[in-house]
C-alpha cells in the first residue's frame, strides 16, 4: 500500500487550527509589547547668557583623625575563690 493513496480526514482542519493559533500568539506578542510604551519624561533646562562671576572655593581637604592606640591590657589577676577538690567524693550506693 502506498502512502499517497491513504487519506487522513482531519489533516486540513488540524493545519488550519495550527495556523490560527500561531497567528493569535503572534498578534498577542506584537500588540502586547507595543502597548507597554512609556511617555517621554520632561526635562527642564536653564539657559544662561554668561557664566556666574563667583568662583567656587576648592573643597577643604578631609580631616583625618589620628588613630587611637589601644590601651595595654592589664595583667590577669587570679580570683580569690575557694575551689573544691577535684577528687571524686561520691559514694557508690550498694544493696
C-alpha positions in Angstrom: 0.0 0.0 0.0 1.3 3.4 -0.9 1.4 6.4 1.4 -0.1 8.6 -1.3 -3.3 6.6 -1.5 -4.2 6.9 2.2 -6.5 9.7 3.2 -6.4 11.5 6.5 -9.7 13.2 7.0 -8.6 15.7 9.8 -5.3 16.8 8.3 -6.7 20.1 6.7 -8.7 21.2 9.8 -5.7 20.5 12.0 -3.4 22.6 9.8 -5.9 25.5 9.7 -6.2 25.4 13.5 -2.4 25.4 13.9 -2.2 28.5 11.7 -4.9 30.3 13.6 -3.4 29.6 17.0 0.1 30.7 15.8 -1.4 33.8 14.3 -3.2 34.6 17.6 0.0 34.1 19.6 2.0 36.3 17.2 -0.7 39.0 17.5 -0.7 38.9 21.3 3.1 39.2 21.4 3.2 42.0 18.9 0.4 44.1 20.4 1.3 43.2 24.0 4.7 44.6 23.7 3.7 47.8 21.8 1.1 48.7 24.5 3.8 48.9 27.1 5.4 52.2 25.9 6.1 54.9 28.4 5.7 58.6 27.6 8.9 60.6 27.4 9.8 62.2 30.6 10.0 66.0 30.7 13.3 67.9 31.1 13.8 71.5 32.3 16.8 73.5 31.2 18.2 76.9 32.2 19.7 79.0 29.5 22.4 81.4 30.6 24.0 84.3 28.7 27.2 84.2 30.7 28.7 82.1 33.5 28.3 83.4 37.0 31.2 85.6 38.3 31.5 84.0 41.7 34.3 81.5 41.9 33.7 78.3 43.8 36.2 77.7 46.5 38.0 74.4 46.3 36.8 71.9 48.8 38.7 71.7 52.0 40.9 68.7 52.4 39.3 66.0 54.5 40.3 65.9 58.2 42.0 62.6 59.1 41.5 61.7 62.7 44.6 60.3 64.4 44.5 56.6 65.1 43.8 55.8 68.7 46.3 53.3 70.2 44.5 50.5 72.1 45.3 50.5 75.8 47.7 47.9 77.1 45.7 45.1 78.7 46.2 44.7 82.4 47.7 41.6 83.8 45.2 39.0 84.7 44.7 38.5 88.4 43.7 35.1 89.7 40.4 35.3 91.6 40.4 34.5 95.3 37.7 31.8 95.1 37.8 28.6 97.1 37.6 25.8 94.6 36.5 22.3 95.7 38.9 19.4 95.4 38.9 17.6 92.1 38.7 14.3 93.8 35.6 12.2 93.3 33.9 12.1 96.7 30.7 10.3 95.5 29.7 7.3 97.5 28.5 4.3 95.4 25.2 3.0 96.6 25.2 -0.7 97.2 22.4 -3.0 98.0 
